[in-house]
Structures are given as C-alpha cells and as structure tokens.
C-alpha cells in the first residue's frame, strides 16, 4: 500500500480548515492505493536509484494491473 497527499474539493478543504482551526492543529489528508511492488533486475534498480538521487524523490516500481 502506498499513500499520497489527497486532491481535495473546495468543500472538503473548507471542512478540514474548519477542523484545524477548532483543534488548533494542522492536518494532512492522504489517499492510499493498494499496489504490488515490481521485482527489478539489478540494472533496472540501479537506474531507478540513480534517477531518485537526481530528482530528489522516491520512486516505487509497481506491477501493472
């Protein structure tokens, strides 16, 4: 399973902002996806790691559905 920040409607964001004000604490909204990691060759893994380092991000190889 992998999660990322949610894309929220204006109404949902408004509700979250109201709750943040009420509890005086910032909140982050996440959406999670059920994915299966792909098995990569050493060469492919090295290329992924190299691009991660270059871009400053984490990449996850997944099996296509």
KAPESUL-V694231 format. One line per field, one symbol per residue. ss: DSSP state (H for helix, E for strand, C for the rest). phi: phi as a letter, one per 20 degrees, with the letter a starting at -180 (. if undefined). Layout:
# KAPESUL-V694231
ss: ???
phi: ???
This chain:
# KAPESUL-V694231
ss: CEEEECCCCHHHHHHHHHHHHHHCCCCCCEEEECCCECCCCHHHHHHHHHHHHHHCCCCCCECCC
phi: .ccbffedfgfffffffffgffelbfcddcddcecdfeedfgfffffffffgffemcddcfcffe
